[in-house]
Amino acid sequence: MKRILSVVLVLALCLGFAGCKQDKGRELYNLNLEKYVDLGEYKGIKIDTKSEDFKTIEDMVKSNDVANYGLYVVNTKGKVKKGDTVNINYEGKKDGVAFEGGTAEGYDLTIGSNSFIEGFEEGLIGKKIGSTVDLNLTFPSDYQSAELAGADVVFTVKINYAKTTTAREAEDYYKDLGYQKVEDYYENVKNRAIEESLASAVSKASKIKDYPEADLEKLYKFYYDTTANNVKSQYQMTMEDYFAAIGQSEEDFKSTVTVSQIKPLMDQQMLWYLIFDKEKMTLTEEDTENKIKEILARSGDTSLTKADIIEQVGSYYIENIIISEKVFKILKDNAVIS
């Protein structure tokens, strides 16, 4: 599968897409949100960019960047060693036929993590970076998938490159993130820290009274489908196998993620959508097209298409991003920032 910038993928888990035209109903929150939200004051918020609280947020944003992007050096020469993180393409075949969940491209695998079946990681040690190798392996007899349990298979693995955590020059690192100068990156961090501060202030001044059931279900389905795709590609498991492995029923899983993931996400979404409605803002087809073009440009992958973006980031991503950006502009335009 084609890939886009990791920052877009980290957001994709929580947000979504809507190819909406002028005056067309939204994918989310097509109702009177005042029934569910007591919205506090969102204009005139004071932000002191020299305060300790603001600096704490700014540091947090920088730390998240390093965690999300990963500060690493790409090695295209040499041989794979234990402890390396290698980027690989692989395809697994049983009796000459590719099996479900056994194929991936651009996968980052840390050698020694024991995240693949026995012999897979060991079989890459000492192999030349850039080479393609065949690994003749056997799945464990107690493997979760009955089709693969005890089966002899062949994994064909292309070793694209290895990644090390040796720090590069700051200029090179930030240029990889799309900034011409380190100062440009710091300015972006400051702007995002201001947004974090504004979001926190609005959240503290407001109260979530309840959650619209239809939107809960939409977001849970998105979360479930994303989890199912990840489990399938990384562990060659169905969701039924996954539930058995973690010792939960689907009902338990749904209850847990609704409390820990879905409702916290909706807390901010509902505030933003309500402000969007109160300010009588609109979401247009042009907004959507422009945002997709922006994501395509940032990806740096000229082979990606609009359809690829929609497939990869989910059905609610663009809508939520556009609404968030418009609301943040209202908040910043009306804030007192010193």
Solvent accessible surface area in square Angstrom, and as a share of the most:
residue,aa,sasa,rsa
1,M,143,0.64
2,K,89,0.38
3,R,119,0.43
4,I,12,0.06
5,L,55,0.27
6,S,45,0.29
7,V,30,0.17
8,V,3,0.02
9,L,67,0.33
10,V,79,0.45
11,L,67,0.33
12,A,10,0.08
13,L,71,0.35
14,C,53,0.32
15,L,20,0.10
16,G,0,0.00
17,F,25,0.10
18,A,3,0.03
19,G,40,0.38
20,C,3,0.02
21,K,125,0.53
22,Q,96,0.43
23,D,126,0.65
24,K,120,0.51
25,G,50,0.48
26,R,37,0.14
27,E,67,0.30
28,L,1,0.00
29,Y,1,0.00
30,N,90,0.46
31,L,69,0.34
32,N,100,0.51
33,L,2,0.01
34,E,88,0.39
35,K,144,0.61
36,Y,28,0.11
37,V,3,0.02
38,D,68,0.35
39,L,40,0.20
40,G,19,0.18
41,E,117,0.52
42,Y,20,0.07
43,K,82,0.35
44,G,40,0.38
45,I,23,0.12
46,K,165,0.70
47,I,14,0.07
48,D,71,0.37
49,T,13,0.07
50,K,161,0.68
51,S,36,0.23
52,E,139,0.62
53,D,113,0.58
54,F,6,0.03
55,K,90,0.38
56,T,90,0.52
57,I,36,0.18
58,E,22,0.10
59,D,84,0.43
60,M,88,0.39
61,V,7,0.04
62,K,62,0.26
63,S,69,0.44
64,N,71,0.36
65,D,7,0.04
66,V,68,0.39
67,A,82,0.64
68,N,59,0.30
69,Y,47,0.18
70,G,26,0.25
71,L,54,0.27
72,Y,59,0.22
73,V,40,0.23
74,V,71,0.41
75,N,54,0.28
76,T,85,0.49
77,K,172,0.73
78,G,44,0.42
79,K,131,0.55
80,V,2,0.01
81,K,125,0.53
82,K,150,0.64
83,G,52,0.50
84,D,14,0.07
85,T,33,0.19
86,V,0,0.00
87,N,5,0.03
88,I,0,0.00
89,N,48,0.25
90,Y,5,0.02
91,E,63,0.28
92,G,0,0.00
93,K,78,0.33
94,K,57,0.24
95,D,128,0.66
96,G,60,0.58
97,V,104,0.60
98,A,47,0.37
99,F,14,0.06
100,E,129,0.58
101,G,12,0.12
102,G,0,0.00
103,T,69,0.40
104,A,17,0.13
105,E,100,0.45
106,G,11,0.10
107,Y,43,0.16
108,D,59,0.30
109,L,2,0.01
110,T,58,0.34
111,I,3,0.02
112,G,35,0.34
113,S,55,0.36
114,N,122,0.63
115,S,48,0.31
116,F,29,0.12
117,I,23,0.12
118,E,149,0.67
119,G,19,0.19
120,F,0,0.00
121,E,6,0.03
122,E,95,0.43
123,G,20,0.19
124,L,0,0.00
125,I,72,0.37
126,G,39,0.38
127,K,75,0.32
128,K,137,0.58
129,I,9,0.05
130,G,40,0.39
131,S,32,0.21
132,T,80,0.47
133,V,18,0.11
134,D,90,0.47
135,L,13,0.06
136,N,118,0.61
137,L,22,0.11
138,T,73,0.43
139,F,2,0.01
140,P,57,0.36
141,S,99,0.64
142,D,123,0.64
143,Y,32,0.12
144,Q,87,0.38
145,S,22,0.14
146,A,97,0.75
147,E,105,0.47
148,L,5,0.02
149,A,35,0.28
150,G,39,0.37
151,A,12,0.10
152,D,103,0.54
153,V,5,0.03
154,V,56,0.32
155,F,4,0.02
156,T,54,0.31
157,V,0,0.00
158,K,75,0.32
159,I,0,0.00
160,N,38,0.19
161,Y,54,0.21
162,A,1,0.01
163,K,35,0.15
164,T,38,0.22
165,T,122,0.71
166,T,91,0.53
167,A,71,0.55
168,R,75,0.28
169,E,126,0.57
170,A,51,0.39
171,E,76,0.34
172,D,73,0.38
173,Y,8,0.03
174,Y,28,0.11
175,K,107,0.45
176,D,94,0.49
177,L,31,0.16
178,G,62,0.60
179,Y,46,0.17
180,Q,134,0.59
181,K,109,0.46
182,V,21,0.12
183,E,111,0.50
184,D,55,0.29
185,Y,4,0.02
186,Y,95,0.36
187,E,97,0.43
188,N,47,0.24
189,V,0,0.00
190,K,74,0.31
191,N,61,0.31
192,R,76,0.28
193,A,0,0.00
194,I,11,0.06
195,E,40,0.18
196,E,78,0.35
197,S,14,0.09
198,L,0,0.00
199,A,13,0.10
200,S,43,0.28
201,A,32,0.25
202,V,0,0.00
203,S,62,0.40
204,K,171,0.72
205,A,56,0.44
206,S,19,0.12
207,K,129,0.55
208,I,41,0.21
209,K,97,0.41
210,D,80,0.42
211,Y,43,0.16
212,P,2,0.01
213,E,112,0.50
214,A,69,0.54
215,D,6,0.03
216,L,22,0.11
217,E,73,0.33
218,K,76,0.32
219,L,2,0.01
220,Y,19,0.07
221,K,128,0.54
222,F,28,0.12
223,Y,37,0.14
224,Y,47,0.18
225,D,55,0.28
226,T,31,0.18
227,T,18,0.11
228,A,26,0.20
229,N,99,0.51
230,N,67,0.34
231,V,6,0.04
232,K,84,0.36
233,S,41,0.27
234,Q,61,0.27
235,Y,100,0.38
236,Q,25,0.11
237,M,18,0.08
238,T,75,0.43
239,M,11,0.05
240,E,121,0.54
241,D,29,0.15
242,Y,51,0.19
243,F,17,0.07
244,A,81,0.63
245,A,63,0.49
246,I,74,0.38
247,G,66,0.63
248,Q,57,0.25
249,S,49,0.32
250,E,76,0.34
251,E,128,0.58
252,D,73,0.38
253,F,11,0.05
254,K,67,0.28
255,S,67,0.43
256,T,67,0.39
257,V,9,0.05
258,T,23,0.13
259,V,103,0.59
260,S,60,0.39
261,Q,79,0.35
262,I,4,0.02
263,K,61,0.26
264,P,68,0.43
265,L,36,0.18
266,M,0,0.00
267,D,47,0.24
268,Q,82,0.36
269,Q,7,0.03
270,M,0,0.00
271,L,6,0.03
272,W,5,0.02
273,Y,1,0.00
274,L,7,0.03
275,I,0,0.00
276,F,5,0.02
277,D,53,0.28
278,K,96,0.41
279,E,48,0.22
280,K,175,0.74
281,M,42,0.19
282,T,64,0.37
283,L,13,0.07
284,T,27,0.16
285,E,78,0.35
286,E,119,0.53
287,D,33,0.17
288,T,2,0.01
289,E,53,0.24
290,N,78,0.40
291,K,16,0.07
292,I,3,0.01
293,K,129,0.54
294,E,78,0.35
295,I,6,0.03
296,L,43,0.21
297,A,82,0.64
298,R,114,0.42
299,S,18,0.12
300,G,66,0.63
301,D,46,0.24
302,T,144,0.84
303,S,59,0.38
304,L,12,0.06
305,T,69,0.40
306,K,86,0.36
307,A,68,0.52
308,D,25,0.13
309,I,0,0.00
310,I,55,0.28
311,E,119,0.53
312,Q,30,0.13
313,V,1,0.01
314,G,14,0.13
315,S,55,0.35
316,Y,18,0.07
317,Y,7,0.03
318,I,0,0.00
319,E,0,0.00
320,N,6,0.03
321,I,23,0.12
322,I,8,0.04
323,I,1,0.00
324,S,20,0.13
325,E,86,0.39
326,K,56,0.24
327,V,0,0.00
328,F,28,0.12
329,K,124,0.53
330,I,36,0.18
331,L,0,0.00
332,K,65,0.28
333,D,93,0.48
334,N,56,0.29
335,A,19,0.15
336,V,83,0.48
337,I,69,0.35
338,S,82,0.53
